[in-house]
Amino acid sequence: LFLYQKTFIYQGMNCIFELSSFSTFFKNNRNYKQTAEDLFVHPKTVHYRINKLADILALDFSNSVELVNYELATYFLHMKKENTFI
């Protein structure tokens, strides 16, 4: 998956971003406040993390097709990590 590959590249450059922030953001229907509560961080921290990932991945939040693609990618990565593939 593209998302995994990009994150892996940036990990190698000592710029580690938690995909859990991204997947929690999508799980909470892109709600920054609820995501912050789930991650036990300040809402501005969530804004920073999501915006930083969006910059790295060249993600356009106004493009709904692109958002769905990334949302599905994070969901599949979570399923793979949890070994819940059918």
URKA-V796959 format. One record per residue. N is the residue number from 1. SS is DSSP state (A for helix, B for strand, O for the rest). PHI is phi as a letter, one per 40 degrees, with the letter a starting at -180 (NA if undefined). Layout:
((N | SS | PHI) (N | SS | PHI))
This chain:
((1 | O | NA) (2 | A | d) (3 | A | d) (4 | A | c) (5 | A | c) (6 | A | c) (7 | A | c) (8 | A | c) (9 | A | c) (10 | A | c) (11 | A | c) (12 | A | c) (13 | O | c) (14 | O | f) (15 | O | b) (16 | O | c) (17 | O | b) (18 | O | c) (19 | A | c) (20 | A | c) (21 | A | c) (22 | A | c) (23 | A | c) (24 | A | c) (25 | A | d) (26 | A | c) (27 | A | c) (28 | O | c) (29 | O | f) (30 | O | f) (31 | O | c) (32 | A | c) (33 | A | c) (34 | A | c) (35 | A | c) (36 | A | c) (37 | A | c) (38 | A | c) (39 | A | c) (40 | O | f) (41 | O | b) (42 | O | c) (43 | A | d) (44 | A | c) (45 | A | c) (46 | A | c) (47 | A | d) (48 | A | c) (49 | A | c) (50 | A | c) (51 | A | c) (52 | A | c) (53 | A | c) (54 | A | c) (55 | A | c) (56 | A | c) (57 | A | c) (58 | O | f) (59 | O | c) (60 | O | b) (61 | O | c) (62 | O | c) (63 | O | c) (64 | A | c) (65 | A | c) (66 | A | c) (67 | A | c) (68 | A | c) (69 | A | c) (70 | A | c) (71 | A | c) (72 | A | c) (73 | A | c) (74 | A | c) (75 | A | c) (76 | A | c) (77 | A | c) (78 | A | c) (79 | A | c) (80 | A | c) (81 | A | c) (82 | A | c) (83 | O | f) (84 | O | b) (85 | O | c) (86 | O | c))
